[in-house]
Amino acid sequence: MDRPYIFCHMMTSVDGKIMGSYMETPEGNAAGDVFYNIAFGSNPHYKHQGWLSGRVTTDDNFTLYRKPVLDENVPLVRSGDFVALPNAPMYYVSVDPSGKLGWESNTLTYGDTTAHVLEVLTGKASNAYKAFLRKLGISYIIAGEDSLDYALAMEKLKTLFGIETLMLGGGGVLNWSFIQAGMCDELSVVIAAAADGSSETPALFETRGGMATNKAVGFTLKSAEVKDGGSVWLRYRINK
């Protein structure tokens, strides 16, 4: 299979949560800077061309639960994928199977990183939604009819957009589904020296929604480094 090298890069609390008030502590802020610099800083460890997140993570951080402005009477768009910008310096890839995200632009900014938006849709996305993306100049690929075809999606990201290395950036359900599908090569976790004890916030890996099973997976430690604010950076190889 011809696909990018995929590494999952996340920040968690001591108790494994990827969101929560612990992020607002001095220790959480320090770990957040470590997390960003590893993947997006001036001299990042990973030289990736895109990062991928799920619909909920995208809504939480970028589209803020806006509704897309759809024209249900728009003419039928051309079938297949839409490559608005090949070989961009950086892509933000959002898995949005049914087409629900309310984008306002074809680029987004995260810290000092600017990325071209690229949607991963399935056959469930409407013609009106695909026309909406085309109007904004947002690239999209179709991968699967009723559910996401992981292998096809990753192959298209590499062949159509030149993505050789891809960061998997949450949420927990998407992270786990990629690992269960054998589509993740490395796990990178920055653990903040903080926790908030919440039982309502998502963990690093989750099986909610039936997207993946709870079959156990082993990891082999590649490296461990102490970082700023008492944070720890752990890198693992996923045992296939």
Secondary structure, DSSP 8 states (H G I E B T S, - for coil): ----EEEEEEEE-TT-BSSSGGGGSHHHHHHHHHHHHHHHSSS-S---SEEEEEHHHHIIIIITT------TT-----SS-B-SSTT-S-EEEEE-TT-----S-SEEEETTEEEEEEEEE-TTS-HHHHHHHHHHT-EEEE--SSS--HHHHHHHHHHHH--SEEEE---HHHHHHHHHTT---EEEEEE-S-----SSS-BSS--GGGSS------EEEEEEEE-GGG-EEEEEEE--
